[in-house]
Amino acid sequence: MAEVAREALQINDAARSTGWSARMLRYIEQLGLVAPPRSAGGYRLYRAQELARLRELRELIGSFDLELADVGFALRLRRDRRLRAALEAFFGGRPKPPGALGGESWLDYEQRRHEQLLKRLGRPPGRRESGGGAVRSQRASISIGEISTTKEHL
């Protein structure tokens, strides 16, 4: 380990060398994008290969207008087979109605949910004349402000 310590930079020196802040280097490690070894005392040691990887990472995010979190998610996607399959199914498939639908249409299902929401607010379903921000239909309506209030009660 002493040999590695002589050939490596600690986090602040690595930050100056690569243009990343020490805080960002910790975040990059947390995302799993670069994993520097540790000294006997627990200090991160950035060797030539980690420094090169950090420079490549900066070029990658600059070239493709990415955020570090995007690259971290891409790594997670490569490692997590279930997540990859779920996203493939989501992007490639059609939306599936909730199990509670039974034989009713999406519109009827959403209308029923809307009426239940109005009932919780103490309003009878039906047309209501109101000012700005209201969503109107012949069967039921609710204002945007009431939706955010309702979320707190659910």
N, C-alpha and C positions, 0 to 999 in steps of 0.2 A: 504493500500500500504506500510506503514511503516513496517508492519509485514513481508511482502515479502522481503523488502530491507534487513532486518536483517538476513534472511535465504538464501540470494542469493549473488552471486559474480558478480562484475562488469566485463566488457569484458576483461580487462588485467589479472585479477585474474583467470577468467575462461579459458583464453588462456593458462596460466601457468599450470593450473590443468589438462587440456585435451590434451595438446601437439599441439593444433592448434594455429596459430598466430591470433592476433586480426583481422587482415585483412581477414583471411580465415573465421573467425566466421561471419564477416559481409557478406561475399560472400555466406556462407551456409544459412544465413538468407535470402539473396536476392533470392536464389534458392527456398526458401520455405521449406527447409529441417528441420530447427529448428526455432521456432519463440519465442524468449524470451520476456517476458513482459517488459514494460518500467517503470522506476521510474517516480515520479512527475516531475523531472528535465529532463526526456527524455533518461536517461541512460539505456542500456540493463541490465537486471537482470537475471543471469543464476542460476536457482534453481536446486535442485538435479535431477529433471526429465529432464531438458535440458542438464545437464552435462552427465547424463547417456545416453541420446540420441546421444550426440556427440561421446561418447566412442563407442557406437554401430555402428555409422556411420563409424568411423575409422576401426573397425573390418570388416564391410561389404565391404568397398572398398579394403581393404587388402586381404580379402578372395577370392574375385572374380576379382581382378586386374581391378578395375573400377576407373574412374575419378569422381570427384564431379559432373561435368556436366552430366555424364552418369546417375547418380542417380537423378539429377534434371530433366533430360529429362524423366526418368521413372515416376517420380511424375507427370509431365505434361501430360504424356500419360494416366495415370490413371484418371486424372481430365478432360481431353478434349476428349469427345466422338467423335467429328468430326475428330480430328487428328488420333485417334485410328482406326476409320473406313477407313480413307484415306490410312493409312499405311497397313492395312490388305488387302485392294484392290490392293495396289501396289505390295506387296509381293506375293499375291495369284493369280494375274491376268497376262494376257499377255499384252505386250505393244500395245497401240492403236496408229494407224497412225494419224498424224495431220489432221484436217478437210480439209485442202487445197489439200489433196492427190487426192481426187476424185477417178478415176479408175486407176491411175498409180501405179506402184509398188514402194516399198521402195527404191530400187536401182535407179529407174528413178527419183524419188523425190529428193533423195540426190544428184544425178548427176546434176539435174537442179539447185539445190541450189548452188552447187559447181561452176557451170558455171556462175551463177549470181554473185558470189563472185569474180571470175576472171574478169568478165566484169567491176565490180566496181574498180578493181585494174588497169584496162586499158589493160588487157591481153586477147588475143583471146584464147578460149578453144582449147585444143589439146595437143599433146605430146610435152614435152620440156625436153631437156637434161640439167641437172644441177648437182651440186656437192652435198655434204653431207646434210642431213636434209631434203631432198625433198621427197615428197610423189608422186609416179609416177603411172599413169594409161594411157591407150591408149586414153582415152577421155579427161582427164584434169589433171593438176598437179599444186601444190602450195607448197612453202617451209614453214617450221614451222615459220621462222622469219616473213614472210609476213602475216601469220594468226594473230600473236599478233599485228602487225601494223594495220591490217584491223579491228580488234576489236575496236580500238580507233576511227575509222571513222564511225562505224555503229551506 
